[in-house]
Amino acid sequence: MIKKIFSTLIIILFATSIQAASKLDTIKQNGELRVGTTGDWDPMSMKDPATNKYKGFDIDVMRELAKDLGVKVNFVPAEWKTIVAGITADRYDISTSVTKTPKRAEVAGFTATYYKYGTVPLVLKKNLKKFSTWDSLNNNNVTIATTLGTSQEEKAKEFFPKSKLKSVEAPARDFQEVLAGRADGNITSSTEANKLIIKYPQLTIVPDGEKNPAFLAMMVPKGDKIWNDYVSNWIKKKQASGFFEKLLAKYNLKSL
């Protein structure tokens, strides 16, 4: 009986130690930082289909983090609809930046933030007279496209309660529905919008201002304070060193 109790205690202590282990320890032991990223958000994370290699602001950030950890970086493909599930299922140790939302915070942890953006609508330039304000897009004859799993998908319900909302699934994107004439508009970050209107001159930003200032952060496993604190402190040190300012200038982005 005593032997059985002792064995049970050993199992409990072993299980507790596993639960208490931080990602920081396993990353250093494995020599690898696994990063979940969608690869479809210009200029934060973009995947080149020809080479399957990633580039962008967040990609540079993650490479720098891995370098300072003394490990290699492994970018794990993710989709917006499953990017949170990738953290909870241990498919990766951290994600590239996502918008901090209450729904995501229920199951995932968020590091310190390092970038802020506003939300803007995009429409076809030829339709700008008809859709010149946010309010003009809030109409039951209007279709607004969003990408499944993004924070904009939830925000569209708040901004356009009268409109028809159309969610598209990756690898398709919401702005492509506008370009194809299958939607009247979409909403996205001001960061991406400024890149899209250069790449697709037929698109334009509705001019009556940004809404919903939002903060970006990396997602990490919820409850792993050691790993979260490490990354958050690393972000603050890199901000103080000027690393982020140089990176913002490289990608022509505004300071936080």
Summary of the structure (lengths in Angstrom):
residues: 256
radius of gyration: 21.0
end to end distance: 62.4
largest distance: 82.3
contacts: 787
relative contact order: 0.17
helix: 42%
strand: 26%
